[in-house]
């Protein structure tokens, strides 16, 4: 998934809501994922890399839907 600079605010908002709502999110190593998210949320390319690393196919689809609203 490639996030554009124009989609970055919506993507960050969605991901921050997921972290806030679910202590287990994403499924693998949520603490490390949150730490890396905080480091990589500043650019669309960085966040795209983060998404590919941490999100599964279902989570990626939900993120895409949230961005396209």
PDB file of N, CA, C and O in Angstrom, chain B, residues numbered from 101:
ATOM      1  N   UNK B 101       0.840  -1.182   0.000  1.00  0.00           N
ATOM      2  CA  UNK B 101       0.000   0.000   0.000  1.00  0.00           C
ATOM      3  C   UNK B 101       0.881   1.240   0.000  1.00  0.00           C
ATOM      4  O   UNK B 101       1.803   1.355   0.807  1.00  0.00           O
ATOM      5  N   UNK B 102       0.596   2.159  -0.900  1.00  0.00           N
ATOM      6  CA  UNK B 102       1.318   3.424  -0.971  1.00  0.00           C
ATOM      7  C   UNK B 102       0.407   4.534  -0.464  1.00  0.00           C
ATOM      8  O   UNK B 102      -0.673   4.766  -1.007  1.00  0.00           O
ATOM      9  N   UNK B 103       0.854   5.207   0.571  1.00  0.00           N
ATOM     10  CA  UNK B 103       0.126   6.350   1.111  1.00  0.00           C
ATOM     11  C   UNK B 103       0.732   7.611   0.496  1.00  0.00           C
ATOM     12  O   UNK B 103       1.953   7.762   0.450  1.00  0.00           O
ATOM     13  N   UNK B 104      -0.126   8.509   0.028  1.00  0.00           N
ATOM     14  CA  UNK B 104       0.354   9.768  -0.533  1.00  0.00           C
ATOM     15  C   UNK B 104       0.433  10.826   0.574  1.00  0.00           C
ATOM     16  O   UNK B 104      -0.133  10.658   1.654  1.00  0.00           O
ATOM     17  N   UNK B 105       1.138  11.906   0.284  1.00  0.00           N
ATOM     18  CA  UNK B 105       1.247  12.989   1.271  1.00  0.00           C
ATOM     19  C   UNK B 105      -0.130  13.552   1.615  1.00  0.00           C
ATOM     20  O   UNK B 105      -0.376  13.931   2.760  1.00  0.00           O
ATOM     21  N   UNK B 106      -1.029  13.610   0.629  1.00  0.00           N
ATOM     22  CA  UNK B 106      -2.367  14.151   0.898  1.00  0.00           C
ATOM     23  C   UNK B 106      -3.200  13.205   1.770  1.00  0.00           C
ATOM     24  O   UNK B 106      -4.116  13.646   2.464  1.00  0.00           O
ATOM     25  N   UNK B 107      -2.887  11.925   1.735  1.00  0.00           N
ATOM     26  CA  UNK B 107      -3.598  10.936   2.553  1.00  0.00           C
ATOM     27  C   UNK B 107      -2.998  10.774   3.945  1.00  0.00           C
ATOM     28  O   UNK B 107      -3.613  10.163   4.820  1.00  0.00           O
ATOM     29  N   UNK B 108      -1.808  11.314   4.152  1.00  0.00           N
ATOM     30  CA  UNK B 108      -1.076  11.112   5.408  1.00  0.00           C
ATOM     31  C   UNK B 108      -1.869  11.522   6.649  1.00  0.00           C
ATOM     32  O   UNK B 108      -1.913  10.743   7.601  1.00  0.00           O
ATOM     33  N   UNK B 109      -2.498  12.701   6.694  1.00  0.00           N
ATOM     34  CA  UNK B 109      -3.245  13.061   7.910  1.00  0.00           C
ATOM     35  C   UNK B 109      -4.378  12.079   8.234  1.00  0.00           C
ATOM     36  O   UNK B 109      -4.569  11.714   9.394  1.00  0.00           O
ATOM     37  N   UNK B 110      -5.121  11.657   7.220  1.00  0.00           N
ATOM     38  CA  UNK B 110      -6.221  10.712   7.442  1.00  0.00           C
ATOM     39  C   UNK B 110      -5.689   9.354   7.899  1.00  0.00           C
ATOM     40  O   UNK B 110      -6.270   8.720   8.779  1.00  0.00           O
ATOM     41  N   UNK B 111      -4.597   8.916   7.306  1.00  0.00           N
ATOM     42  CA  UNK B 111      -4.008   7.632   7.685  1.00  0.00           C
ATOM     43  C   UNK B 111      -3.507   7.671   9.129  1.00  0.00           C
ATOM     44  O   UNK B 111      -3.740   6.738   9.896  1.00  0.00           O
ATOM     45  N   UNK B 112      -2.829   8.740   9.489  1.00  0.00           N
ATOM     46  CA  UNK B 112      -2.319   8.866  10.861  1.00  0.00           C
ATOM     47  C   UNK B 112      -3.464   8.915  11.860  1.00  0.00           C
ATOM     48  O   UNK B 112      -3.397   8.277  12.911  1.00  0.00           O
ATOM     49  N   UNK B 113      -4.509   9.661  11.545  1.00  0.00           N
ATOM     50  CA  UNK B 113      -5.655   9.760  12.451  1.00  0.00           C
ATOM     51  C   UNK B 113      -6.296   8.391  12.661  1.00  0.00           C
ATOM     52  O   UNK B 113      -6.615   8.019  13.790  1.00  0.00           O
ATOM     53  N   UNK B 114      -6.483   7.646  11.578  1.00  0.00           N
ATOM     54  CA  UNK B 114      -7.075   6.312  11.675  1.00  0.00           C
ATOM     55  C   UNK B 114      -6.198   5.397  12.528  1.00  0.00           C
ATOM     56  O   UNK B 114      -6.698   4.709  13.418  1.00  0.00           O
ATOM     57  N   UNK B 115      -4.912   5.387  12.260  1.00  0.00           N
ATOM     58  CA  UNK B 115      -4.006   4.497  12.987  1.00  0.00           C
ATOM     59  C   UNK B 115      -3.918   4.873  14.460  1.00  0.00           C
ATOM     60  O   UNK B 115      -3.865   3.994  15.320  1.00  0.00           O
ATOM     61  N   UNK B 116      -3.902   6.162  14.757  1.00  0.00           N
ATOM     62  CA  UNK B 116      -3.876   6.593  16.155  1.00  0.00           C
ATOM     63  C   UNK B 116      -5.142   6.147  16.888  1.00  0.00           C
ATOM     64  O   UNK B 116      -5.077   5.751  18.052  1.00  0.00           O
ATOM     65  N   UNK B 117      -6.280   6.208  16.220  1.00  0.00           N
ATOM     66  CA  UNK B 117      -7.532   5.726  16.826  1.00  0.00           C
ATOM     67  C   UNK B 117      -7.461   4.227  17.106  1.00  0.00           C
ATOM     68  O   UNK B 117      -7.944   3.765  18.140  1.00  0.00           O
ATOM     69  N   UNK B 118      -6.867   3.471  16.199  1.00  0.00           N
ATOM     70  CA  UNK B 118      -6.744   2.032  16.407  1.00  0.00           C
ATOM     71  C   UNK B 118      -5.856   1.727  17.610  1.00  0.00           C
ATOM     72  O   UNK B 118      -6.179   0.859  18.421  1.00  0.00           O
ATOM     73  N   UNK B 119      -4.754   2.431  17.721  1.00  0.00           N
ATOM     74  CA  UNK B 119      -3.874   2.235  18.882  1.00  0.00           C
ATOM     75  C   UNK B 119      -4.602   2.585  20.180  1.00  0.00           C
ATOM     76  O   UNK B 119      -4.468   1.881  21.181  1.00  0.00           O
ATOM     77  N   UNK B 120      -5.366   3.664  20.158  1.00  0.00           N
ATOM     78  CA  UNK B 120      -6.064   4.108  21.367  1.00  0.00           C
ATOM     79  C   UNK B 120      -7.188   3.145  21.761  1.00  0.00           C
ATOM     80  O   UNK B 120      -7.436   2.929  22.948  1.00  0.00           O
ATOM     81  N   UNK B 121      -7.852   2.580  20.786  1.00  0.00           N
ATOM     82  CA  UNK B 121      -9.018   1.732  21.060  1.00  0.00           C
ATOM     83  C   UNK B 121      -8.658   0.295  21.408  1.00  0.00           C
ATOM     84  O   UNK B 121      -9.412  -0.375  22.114  1.00  0.00           O
ATOM     85  N   UNK B 122      -7.520  -0.186  20.926  1.00  0.00           N
ATOM     86  CA  UNK B 122      -7.174  -1.601  21.078  1.00  0.00           C
ATOM     87  C   UNK B 122      -5.743  -1.754  21.587  1.00  0.00           C
ATOM     88  O   UNK B 122      -4.797  -1.469  20.854  1.00  0.00           O
ATOM     89  N   UNK B 123      -5.575  -2.191  22.811  1.00  0.00           N
ATOM     90  CA  UNK B 123      -4.230  -2.350  23.379  1.00  0.00           C
ATOM     91  C   UNK B 123      -3.429  -3.436  22.668  1.00  0.00           C
ATOM     92  O   UNK B 123      -2.200  -3.444  22.739  1.00  0.00           O
ATOM     93  N   UNK B 124      -4.101  -4.336  21.994  1.00  0.00           N
ATOM     94  CA  UNK B 124      -3.446  -5.458  21.306  1.00  0.00           C
ATOM     95  C   UNK B 124      -3.128  -5.139  19.847  1.00  0.00           C
ATOM     96  O   UNK B 124      -2.600  -6.000  19.143  1.00  0.00           O
ATOM     97  N   UNK B 125      -3.429  -3.948  19.379  1.00  0.00           N
ATOM     98  CA  UNK B 125      -3.340  -3.626  17.957  1.00  0.00           C
ATOM     99  C   UNK B 125      -2.002  -3.015  17.616  1.00  0.00           C
ATOM    100  O   UNK B 125      -1.502  -2.207  18.399  1.00  0.00           O
ATOM    101  N   UNK B 126      -1.388  -3.354  16.485  1.00  0.00           N
ATOM    102  CA  UNK B 126      -1.700  -4.510  15.653  1.00  0.00           C
ATOM    103  C   UNK B 126      -1.368  -5.807  16.375  1.00  0.00           C
ATOM    104  O   UNK B 126      -0.868  -5.781  17.499  1.00  0.00           O
ATOM    105  N   UNK B 127      -1.636  -6.914  15.752  1.00  0.00           N
ATOM    106  CA  UNK B 127      -1.591  -8.204  16.449  1.00  0.00           C
ATOM    107  C   UNK B 127      -0.215  -8.579  16.982  1.00  0.00           C
ATOM    108  O   UNK B 127      -0.113  -9.158  18.064  1.00  0.00           O
ATOM    109  N   UNK B 128       0.828  -8.264  16.256  1.00  0.00           N
ATOM    110  CA  UNK B 128       2.181  -8.639  16.658  1.00  0.00           C
ATOM    111  C   UNK B 128       2.897  -7.465  17.305  1.00  0.00           C
ATOM    112  O   UNK B 128       2.963  -6.385  16.717  1.00  0.00           O
ATOM    113  N   UNK B 129       3.426  -7.650  18.483  1.00  0.00           N
ATOM    114  CA  UNK B 129       4.267  -6.671  19.179  1.00  0.00           C
ATOM    115  C   UNK B 129       3.703  -5.245  19.131  1.00  0.00           C
ATOM    116  O   UNK B 129       4.332  -4.357  18.556  1.00  0.00           O
ATOM    117  N   UNK B 130       2.528  -5.018  19.725  1.00  0.00           N
ATOM    118  CA  UNK B 130       1.911  -3.693  19.630  1.00  0.00           C
ATOM    119  C   UNK B 130       2.759  -2.565  20.216  1.00  0.00           C
ATOM    120  O   UNK B 130       2.716  -1.444  19.709  1.00  0.00           O
ATOM    121  N   UNK B 131       3.521  -2.833  21.261  1.00  0.00           N
ATOM    122  CA  UNK B 131       4.364  -1.788  21.838  1.00  0.00           C
ATOM    123  C   UNK B 131       5.442  -1.326  20.879  1.00  0.00           C
ATOM    124  O   UNK B 131       5.667  -0.127  20.714  1.00  0.00           O
ATOM    125  N   UNK B 132       6.105  -2.275  20.251  1.00  0.00           N
ATOM    126  CA  UNK B 132       7.142  -1.944  19.276  1.00  0.00           C
ATOM    127  C   UNK B 132       6.533  -1.275  18.045  1.00  0.00           C
ATOM    128  O   UNK B 132       7.112  -0.344  17.485  1.00  0.00           O
ATOM    129  N   UNK B 133       5.354  -1.760  17.629  1.00  0.00           N
ATOM    130  CA  UNK B 133       4.676  -1.165  16.476  1.00  0.00           C
ATOM    131  C   UNK B 133       4.330   0.298  16.752  1.00  0.00           C
ATOM    132  O   UNK B 133       4.508   1.148  15.879  1.00  0.00           O
ATOM    133  N   UNK B 134       3.845   0.596  17.937  1.00  0.00           N
ATOM    134  CA  UNK B 134       3.503   1.977  18.290  1.00  0.00           C
ATOM    135  C   UNK B 134       4.754   2.852  18.302  1.00  0.00           C
ATOM    136  O   UNK B 134       4.734   3.976  17.800  1.00  0.00           O
ATOM    137  N   UNK B 135       5.823   2.344  18.867  1.00  0.00           N
ATOM    138  CA  UNK B 135       7.081   3.097  18.896  1.00  0.00           C
ATOM    139  C   UNK B 135       7.538   3.436  17.475  1.00  0.00           C
ATOM    140  O   UNK B 135       7.891   4.581  17.194  1.00  0.00           O
ATOM    141  N   UNK B 136       7.533   2.457  16.593  1.00  0.00           N
ATOM    142  CA  UNK B 136       7.950   2.688  15.209  1.00  0.00           C
ATOM    143  C   UNK B 136       6.983   3.624  14.494  1.00  0.00           C
ATOM    144  O   UNK B 136       7.399   4.451  13.682  1.00  0.00           O
ATOM    145  N   UNK B 137       5.682   3.493  14.798  1.00  0.00           N
ATOM    146  CA  UNK B 137       4.690   4.388  14.194  1.00  0.00           C
ATOM    147  C   UNK B 137       5.019   5.841  14.526  1.00  0.00           C
ATOM    148  O   UNK B 137       4.985   6.709  13.653  1.00  0.00           O
ATOM    149  N   UNK B 138       5.336   6.095  15.786  1.00  0.00           N
ATOM    150  CA  UNK B 138       5.656   7.468  16.201  1.00  0.00           C
ATOM    151  C   UNK B 138       6.868   8.010  15.446  1.00  0.00           C
ATOM    152  O   UNK B 138       6.941   9.206  15.163  1.00  0.00           O
ATOM    153  N   UNK B 139       7.807   7.142  15.124  1.00  0.00           N
ATOM    154  CA  UNK B 139       8.997   7.559  14.384  1.00  0.00           C
ATOM    155  C   UNK B 139       8.720   7.775  12.897  1.00  0.00           C
ATOM    156  O   UNK B 139       9.346   8.628  12.267  1.00  0.00           O
ATOM    157  N   UNK B 140       7.785   7.005  12.335  1.00  0.00           N
ATOM    158  CA  UNK B 140       7.608   6.984  10.883  1.00  0.00           C
ATOM    159  C   UNK B 140       6.380   7.745  10.387  1.00  0.00           C
ATOM    160  O   UNK B 140       6.165   7.838   9.178  1.00  0.00           O
ATOM    161  N   UNK B 141       5.578   8.287  11.291  1.00  0.00           N
ATOM    162  CA  UNK B 141       4.337   8.938  10.871  1.00  0.00           C
ATOM    163  C   UNK B 141       4.541  10.295  10.200  1.00  0.00           C
ATOM    164  O   UNK B 141       3.580  10.885   9.706  1.00  0.00           O
ATOM    165  N   UNK B 142       5.749  10.789  10.174  1.00  0.00           N
ATOM    166  CA  UNK B 142       6.016  12.111   9.618  1.00  0.00           C
ATOM    167  C   UNK B 142       6.050  12.193   8.105  1.00  0.00           C
ATOM    168  O   UNK B 142       5.999  13.289   7.547  1.00  0.00           O
ATOM    169  N   UNK B 143       6.136  11.060   7.432  1.00  0.00           N
ATOM    170  CA  UNK B 143       6.168  11.089   5.969  1.00  0.00           C
ATOM    171  C   UNK B 143       5.319   9.955   5.405  1.00  0.00           C
ATOM    172  O   UNK B 143       5.176   8.894   6.013  1.00  0.00           O
ATOM    173  N   UNK B 144       4.765  10.210   4.230  1.00  0.00           N
ATOM    174  CA  UNK B 144       3.921   9.205   3.580  1.00  0.00           C
ATOM    175  C   UNK B 144       4.725   7.949   3.252  1.00  0.00           C
ATOM    176  O   UNK B 144       4.236   6.834   3.435  1.00  0.00           O
ATOM    177  N   UNK B 145       5.954   8.125   2.768  1.00  0.00           N
ATOM    178  CA  UNK B 145       6.757   6.950   2.416  1.00  0.00           C
ATOM    179  C   UNK B 145       7.118   6.150   3.662  1.00  0.00           C
ATOM    180  O   UNK B 145       7.084   4.920   3.636  1.00  0.00           O
ATOM    181  N   UNK B 146       7.462   6.828   4.749  1.00  0.00           N
ATOM    182  CA  UNK B 146       7.767   6.132   5.995  1.00  0.00           C
ATOM    183  C   UNK B 146       6.571   5.381   6.538  1.00  0.00           C
ATOM    184  O   UNK B 146       6.696   4.245   6.995  1.00  0.00           O
ATOM    185  N   UNK B 147       5.408   6.015   6.488  1.00  0.00           N
ATOM    186  CA  UNK B 147       4.205   5.355   6.996  1.00  0.00           C
ATOM    187  C   UNK B 147       3.810   4.170   6.115  1.00  0.00           C
ATOM    188  O   UNK B 147       3.313   3.161   6.615  1.00  0.00           O
ATOM    189  N   UNK B 148       4.030   4.291   4.811  1.00  0.00           N
ATOM    190  CA  UNK B 148       3.752   3.166   3.907  1.00  0.00           C
ATOM    191  C   UNK B 148       4.599   1.954   4.268  1.00  0.00           C
ATOM    192  O   UNK B 148       4.104   0.827   4.290  1.00  0.00           O
ATOM    193  N   UNK B 149       5.876   2.190   4.551  1.00  0.00           N
ATOM    194  CA  UNK B 149       6.774   1.106   4.959  1.00  0.00           C
ATOM    195  C   UNK B 149       6.281   0.505   6.274  1.00  0.00           C
ATOM    196  O   UNK B 149       6.251  -0.716   6.429  1.00  0.00           O
ATOM    197  N   UNK B 150       5.900   1.353   7.210  1.00  0.00           N
ATOM    198  CA  UNK B 150       5.392   0.871   8.501  1.00  0.00           C
ATOM    199  C   UNK B 150       4.166  -0.016   8.289  1.00  0.00           C
ATOM    200  O   UNK B 150       4.074  -1.090   8.884  1.00  0.00           O
ATOM    201  N   UNK B 151       3.231   0.416   7.456  1.00  0.00           N
ATOM    202  CA  UNK B 151       2.007  -0.350   7.206  1.00  0.00           C
ATOM    203  C   UNK B 151       2.322  -1.726   6.629  1.00  0.00           C
ATOM    204  O   UNK B 151       1.750  -2.732   7.049  1.00  0.00           O
ATOM    205  N   UNK B 152       3.229  -1.758   5.673  1.00  0.00           N
ATOM    206  CA  UNK B 152       3.587  -3.048   5.064  1.00  0.00           C
ATOM    207  C   UNK B 152       4.212  -3.985   6.089  1.00  0.00           C
ATOM    208  O   UNK B 152       4.026  -5.199   6.017  1.00  0.00           O
ATOM    209  N   UNK B 153       4.943  -3.433   7.031  1.00  0.00           N
ATOM    210  CA  UNK B 153       5.600  -4.263   8.044  1.00  0.00           C
ATOM    211  C   UNK B 153       4.621  -4.769   9.090  1.00  0.00           C
ATOM    212  O   UNK B 153       4.676  -5.939   9.468  1.00  0.00           O
ATOM    213  N   UNK B 154       3.726  -3.909   9.566  1.00  0.00           N
ATOM    214  CA  UNK B 154       2.942  -4.222  10.754  1.00  0.00           C
ATOM    215  C   UNK B 154       1.501  -4.654  10.512  1.00  0.00           C
ATOM    216  O   UNK B 154       0.928  -5.345  11.353  1.00  0.00           O
ATOM    217  N   UNK B 155       0.903  -4.273   9.403  1.00  0.00           N
ATOM    218  CA  UNK B 155      -0.517  -4.560   9.204  1.00  0.00           C
ATOM    219  C   UNK B 155      -0.726  -5.780   8.326  1.00  0.00           C
ATOM    220  O   UNK B 155       0.003  -6.001   7.358  1.00  0.00           O
ATOM    221  N   UNK B 156      -1.736  -6.570   8.678  1.00  0.00           N
ATOM    222  CA  UNK B 156      -2.084  -7.712   7.827  1.00  0.00           C
ATOM    223  C   UNK B 156      -3.031  -7.224   6.720  1.00  0.00           C
ATOM    224  O   UNK B 156      -3.401  -6.050   6.683  1.00  0.00           O
ATOM    225  N   UNK B 157      -3.412  -8.129   5.830  1.00  0.00           N
ATOM    226  CA  UNK B 157      -4.218  -7.744   4.663  1.00  0.00           C
ATOM    227  C   UNK B 157      -5.548  -7.109   5.072  1.00  0.00           C
ATOM    228  O   UNK B 157      -5.970  -6.121   4.471  1.00  0.00           O
ATOM    229  N   UNK B 158      -6.202  -7.660   6.075  1.00  0.00           N
ATOM    230  CA  UNK B 158      -7.475  -7.104   6.524  1.00  0.00           C
ATOM    231  C   UNK B 158      -7.316  -5.706   7.107  1.00  0.00           C
ATOM    232  O   UNK B 158      -8.131  -4.822   6.842  1.00  0.00           O
ATOM    233  N   UNK B 159      -6.281  -5.508   7.887  1.00  0.00           N
ATOM    234  CA  UNK B 159      -6.027  -4.187   8.478  1.00  0.00           C
ATOM    235  C   UNK B 159      -5.679  -3.161   7.393  1.00  0.00           C
ATOM    236  O   UNK B 159      -6.077  -2.000   7.481  1.00  0.00           O
ATOM    237  N   UNK B 160      -4.946  -3.592   6.386  1.00  0.00           N
ATOM    238  CA  UNK B 160      -4.618  -2.698   5.272  1.00  0.00           C
ATOM    239  C   UNK B 160      -5.875  -2.276   4.519  1.00  0.00           C
ATOM    240  O   UNK B 160      -6.009  -1.112   4.143  1.00  0.00           O
ATOM    241  N   UNK B 161      -6.806  -3.223   4.293  1.00  0.00           N
ATOM    242  CA  UNK B 161      -8.063  -2.892   3.612  1.00  0.00           C
ATOM    243  C   UNK B 161      -8.866  -1.873   4.407  1.00  0.00           C
ATOM    244  O   UNK B 161      -9.417  -0.934   3.833  1.00  0.00           O
ATOM    245  N   UNK B 162      -8.938  -2.049   5.724  1.00  0.00           N
ATOM    246  CA  UNK B 162      -9.669  -1.110   6.560  1.00  0.00           C
ATOM    247  C   UNK B 162      -9.028   0.278   6.540  1.00  0.00           C
ATOM    248  O   UNK B 162      -9.728   1.290   6.529  1.00  0.00           O
ATOM    249  N   UNK B 163      -7.716   0.319   6.535  1.00  0.00           N
ATOM    250  CA  UNK B 163      -7.012   1.592   6.448  1.00  0.00           C
ATOM    251  C   UNK B 163      -7.309   2.274   5.108  1.00  0.00           C
ATOM    252  O   UNK B 163      -7.572   3.476   5.071  1.00  0.00           O
ATOM    253  N   UNK B 164      -7.269   1.518   4.019  1.00  0.00           N
ATOM    254  CA  UNK B 164      -7.572   2.085   2.714  1.00  0.00           C
ATOM    255  C   UNK B 164      -8.978   2.673   2.677  1.00  0.00           C
ATOM    256  O   UNK B 164      -9.187   3.760   2.138  1.00  0.00           O
ATOM    257  N   UNK B 165      -9.943   1.953   3.251  1.00  0.00           N
ATOM    258  CA  UNK B 165     -11.328   2.460   3.300  1.00  0.00           C
ATOM    259  C   UNK B 165     -11.397   3.749   4.092  1.00  0.00           C
ATOM    260  O   UNK B 165     -12.079   4.689   3.686  1.00  0.00           O
ATOM    261  N   UNK B 166     -10.698   3.808   5.222  1.00  0.00           N
ATOM    262  CA  UNK B 166     -10.720   5.007   6.061  1.00  0.00           C
ATOM    263  C   UNK B 166     -10.097   6.203   5.343  1.00  0.00           C
ATOM    264  O   UNK B 166     -10.568   7.331   5.492  1.00  0.00           O
ATOM    265  N   UNK B 167      -9.052   5.965   4.576  1.00  0.00           N
ATOM    266  CA  UNK B 167      -8.384   7.047   3.859  1.00  0.00           C
ATOM    267  C   UNK B 167      -9.266   7.575   2.724  1.00  0.00           C
ATOM    268  O   UNK B 167      -9.278   8.777   2.457  1.00  0.00           O
ATOM    269  N   UNK B 168      -9.991   6.696   2.066  1.00  0.00           N
ATOM    270  CA  UNK B 168     -10.755   7.073   0.872  1.00  0.00           C
ATOM    271  C   UNK B 168     -12.072   7.773   1.197  1.00  0.00           C
ATOM    272  O   UNK B 168     -12.749   8.247   0.286  1.00  0.00           O
ATOM    273  N   UNK B 169     -12.447   7.850   2.463  1.00  0.00           N
ATOM    274  CA  UNK B 169     -13.728   8.481   2.844  1.00  0.00           C
ATOM    275  C   UNK B 169     -13.786   9.915   2.423  1.00  0.00           C
ATOM    276  O   UNK B 169     -14.787  10.589   2.665  1.00  0.00           O
TER     277      UNK B 169
END
